[in-house]
Amino acid sequence: MSRNYKFHNPEGLYFISFAVVGWLDVFTRNEYKEIFLESLRFCQNNKGMEIKRNILCAI
C-alpha cells in the first residue's frame, strides 16, 4: 500500500476509490466485510473521519 497519498486539507472533501487485487471475495464473506466496516467505524470514531456516502459493491 502506498503511503504517498496524503490528505493535506482537513476541511477538504475527498473521493476515494479502490479495487481488490485478484478479485478476492472480500464482500461476499461476512467476516471480511465486518473487518472492513469496523475499520471504517474506528476511523470515524477515533480519527474524525466523516463519511458522506459509501457504496460497497460485490460483483
N, C-alpha and C positions, 0 to 999 in steps of 0.2 A: 504494500500500500504506500502510495506516495505521500510524503509529508510536505510537498511543495505547495499544496493548495491551502491557503490560509484565508480566513475571513477577517479582514482588517477593519471593516467598518461595523461596529457593534450595533449600529442603528439600521444597517442595510438589510434588504430583503434578498435572499439568495434562492436560486433554483438549483437543486441537486438531483442528479440522475446517475444511476449506476446499473450495471448488469452483473449477473453472476457468471463466473467463468466455468465453462464446461457444463452448463445447464444443470448444475447441482439442484436437487429438488428441495430448496430451502423452504419455500412457502407451501409445499404440499405435506410436509411433516410438521405436525403441531409443535413438537419440541423445538425445532429450529425457528419456526415462526415466533414462538414465545420469547426465545432468546433475543431475537431482533427487536421485538416490540418492547421488551424490558429494557434494552439498551436505549431505545428512544425515550422511554419514560424516565430513565436515570438522567439523561441529558436535559430533559425538561425540568425535572425536579431539583437537580444539583448544579447545573451549569447555565441555567437561564435560557435554554433554547426554547424558542417558540415555533410550533408547527402550525402553519396556517392551513395547509391542505396536504393530504398524503394519499397516495394511491399505491396499493400493493397488488401486483399482477402476477398471476401464475398461468403459464400457457400450457 
